[in-house]
Amino acid sequence: MKKNNTVIFVTLLISLLTLPVRGTAQYYYGYVHPRVLLGTSGAYYRISAGDFEKVYTSRWGESFGGFAGIRVYKAYYLTAKYRTFQKSGKQGVHEKSGLDLRDARWNEQWITAGVRVNPPITRKTISYYGFGLIFFDVDEEPGLSIFNDTQNEKNWGNGFFMELGVEYFPFERLYGFFEVEISSGGTRGKTGFEAFSVGGFRFAAGIGFWPF
């Protein structure tokens, strides 16, 4: 229920932010459709995995990354993104291995490949959305895993993602943005459902530009 409320709230917020504001239409760049979009962002990320806090301090943490997009047809861009998320272990003893949880380390990286619908720049504030595939790489310390095993593996997984965002253009080629990325996916043969998903919610702010 909390996840559904979060999605509804974010959708309404983006809708309100992108409504035309009186006087905004006078700030007009012309019908500009960049061929390439580049950017970087910092974010708070909440991982979905149900047992995460049995080993690590919190589901929430900082996430950093960047993206690149190439326009292929009208408002459609092929995009690729890179993200990171790290957490340290909490106090206590692992229930299976008996090792000190303070030695636990979660190192998660992921890349995405998808399609973004980014309209032409005709005013200061515009919105976009996208979706596609996501590929996870998760590394944990041996014996200190949320998956209750002692293997030291770099575990690849995959899933899907969706993004919603708002861009603000104070200058013609430079912009700031706020973005929500929702992802789901599993590793070690697990599905991407809530209890096993290493995906989650990423609330990001960043800067971007278009060189041409």
Beta strands, then each sheet from edge to edge (+ up, - down):
strand 1: 36-47
strand 2: 60-73
strand 3: 76-88
strand 4: 105-117
strand 5: 125-139
strand 6: 154-168
strand 7: 174-187
strand 8: 200-209
sheet 1: 1+ 2- 3+ 4- 5+ 6- 7+ 8- 1+
end
